Amino acid sequence: MIVCVCKSVSDRKIRASIAEGVDSFDELQFELGVASCCGKCADSVRGVMMESGVCASRCGFEHHPNHPQAMPLTFYERKAA
C-alpha cells in the first residue's frame, strides 16, 4: 500500500528500511522523503513504524501535534547504493 503519495513510498519500503536499521521518523524522512512535501502521511508512517516495533523508541507519537516542541537537530549520512 502506498503510504506517501508525494514520494511514492509504500509500507513495504518503510518496513524494509526499518529492517535495514532505520529506527527513527527523522531517518525515514531523510532516507525516503516521507512527510517532507505535504505532510499528510506523517501519521500513517508513524503507524507503520509502530506496527514494526520501533515506535516505542523514536517514532515521535508521544508529541502532541498542536503543541510543537523544539526538536534536537540530527544529521544523517546517506548510505552508498
Secondary structure per residue as TSV (DSSP state, phi and psi in degrees):
chain	resnum	aa	ss	phi	psi
A	1	M	-	360.0	137.2
A	2	I	E	-75.8	124.3
A	3	V	E	-96.4	-44.0
A	4	C	E	-112.6	106.0
A	5	V	T	-69.8	-39.7
A	6	C	T	-57.9	-39.1
A	7	K	T	-109.5	4.3
A	8	S	T	53.6	53.0
A	9	V	E	-107.9	126.8
A	10	S	E	-95.3	166.4
A	11	D	H	-63.5	-31.7
A	12	R	H	-64.2	-40.7
A	13	K	H	-66.5	-38.9
A	14	I	H	-64.8	-46.0
A	15	R	H	-63.3	-37.0
A	16	A	H	-65.0	-40.8
A	17	S	H	-64.5	-39.9
A	18	I	H	-63.8	-41.5
A	19	A	H	-63.9	-28.3
A	20	E	T	-83.8	-1.5
A	21	G	T	115.9	-4.1
A	22	V	-	-69.3	123.8
A	23	D	-	-130.0	20.1
A	24	S	S	-144.9	157.0
A	25	F	H	-61.3	-41.0
A	26	D	H	-60.7	-41.1
A	27	E	H	-65.5	-40.5
A	28	L	H	-62.9	-40.7
A	29	Q	H	-60.2	-43.8
A	30	F	H	-68.0	-47.2
A	31	E	H	-74.6	-41.3
A	32	L	H	-109.2	-15.8
A	33	G	-	81.6	8.8
A	34	V	T	-63.8	146.6
A	35	A	T	56.2	28.2
A	36	S	S	-110.3	-6.2
A	37	C	S	-105.2	-85.3
A	38	C	S	-88.8	-24.4
A	39	G	-	82.5	-1.2
A	40	K	T	-67.5	-19.8
A	41	C	T	-90.2	-3.4
A	42	A	H	-53.8	-46.5
A	43	D	H	-66.1	-36.9
A	44	S	H	-67.4	-40.0
A	45	V	H	-62.8	-44.9
A	46	R	H	-63.6	-34.1
A	47	G	H	-64.5	-42.0
A	48	V	H	-64.2	-39.9
A	49	M	H	-61.6	-43.8
A	50	M	H	-62.6	-42.8
A	51	E	H	-63.0	-29.0
A	52	S	T	-86.7	-3.2
A	53	G	T	87.9	13.0
A	54	V	-	-106.2	-2.3
A	55	C	H	-64.5	-39.0
A	56	A	H	-58.9	-26.5
A	57	S	H	-87.9	-53.7
A	58	R	H	-157.3	41.9
A	59	C	S	-88.9	-16.4
A	60	G	-	91.3	7.2
A	61	F	T	-69.7	-19.2
A	62	E	T	-73.4	-12.8
A	63	H	S	-88.7	130.7
A	64	H	-	-78.1	127.4
A	65	P	T	-64.6	-22.7
A	66	N	T	-85.7	-5.8
A	67	H	S	-126.5	80.2
A	68	P	-	-62.8	140.2
A	69	Q	-	-122.3	153.7
A	70	A	-	-67.1	129.4
A	71	M	-	-108.2	141.5
A	72	P	-	-65.5	143.1
A	73	L	-	-83.8	127.7
A	74	T	-	-124.9	136.0
A	75	F	-	-105.8	140.8
A	76	Y	-	-123.8	148.4
A	77	E	-	-96.9	139.7
A	78	R	-	-77.4	140.1
A	79	K	-	-83.3	140.4
A	80	A	-	-70.3	142.0
A	81	A	-	-75.8	360.0
